[in-house]
Amino acid sequence: VREFAAAALEWSGIRETMLRAFMYASLSHQRDLSDAAAGALYGLAAQRRSEIEQKLRFFELEWGAGSPDAVERLLADAGPEVEFAAHHLRRVHDAASEQLSVAEERVLSETSATSRFAWVRLANELISEVRCEVGGEQVGVGAFLSMLEDPDRAVRKQFMEGFVAAQEPGLGTRSFVYNALLQGHATLDRLRGRDHWLDARNRENEISGEAVKALIDAVVGRYDISHRWHKLKARLLGLDQLADFDVMAPIGVVEGRYSYAEAQELVLDSYGSLSPGVREIVARFFDEGWIDAPPRPTKFPGAFCDWSSTVQPHVLLNYRGRMGDVLTMAHELGHGVKAV
């Protein structure tokens, strides 16, 4: 038991150090997808991560080969010393049912940096280069939702038409990337014996396929709610029918822009109404610089919150001052609260 506890602590420590380095490289790349040095570091980190995972593979294979009873007995006997890693160790054991041979797993691991990882990186860099002009300003995909929230229908229409036209030159390449990702996913599903294309994601989310199917069926079964809402919104906007660029349009008189400071206060007050303790956690993101908010031409589009178990979370935004940007800030900080 002592040997197992020592091995589990060493294994988790190596993985945590590896993930911290990869997280740094990933965030550095995503803040500017055109930065060659950051991109090179990101690629190197992915390669080193694959090499380290390869050296740790024996532990996961040995652990996965154990019976469920043996796993639970070892975790119980090891006690508090490995309690922090118990949940992850159970997930590793559960995933062992999909493990291939040692040689096959090695091939998949060593080619990971040049397969799905590479395609996703290429897709992000390609889409970040798309630009269209609106009112004399060159805007990219990071401004997409913000531009579609403009109260001026002419601005929304101009942006949507310009954005669609701007994507056409590289459409064939991006379609090829998308199809390559789909084929890669299908191949892994086949090799690992998965019955459904959602099985991998469901396992990662620790939810049953039956629960996901029930959710999908419930949503599909009530498409009429969405239809009714869009018909109502068209009437509220004084339109016979919504166009695609009208779906995100504000209704009524709204504040045109919110400064970053105003957004911060709105979000903090909202979380404070939930709990003073939660407000204090959210305030740390602003006070300690855990948010990268300014939009930049080649910044990763959209928003996310990233973290590892021993590193404070980081939030990436493309904040342009619309109400939707404020809501996105609040949403991502909700993830951050769980990670602190």
Buried (B, 14 or more C-beta within 10 A) or exposed (E): BEEBBEBBBEBBEBBBEBBBBBBBBBBBBBBBBBBEEBBEBBBEBBBBBBBBBBEBBEBBBEBBEBEEEEBBEBBEEBEEBBEEBBEBBBEBBBBBEBBEEEEEBBEBBBEBBEBBBBBEBBBBBBBBBBEBEBEEEEBBBBBBBBBBBBBEBEBBBBBBEBBEEBBEEBEEEBEEBEEBBEEEBEEBBEEBEBEEEBBBEBBEEEEEBEEBEEEEEEEEEEEEEEEEEEEEBBEEBEEEEBEEBBEBBBEEEEEEEBEBEEBBEBBBEBBBEEEEEBBBBBBBBBEEEBBBBEBBBBBBBBBEBBBBEEBBBBBBBBBBBBBBBBBBBBBBBBBBBEBB
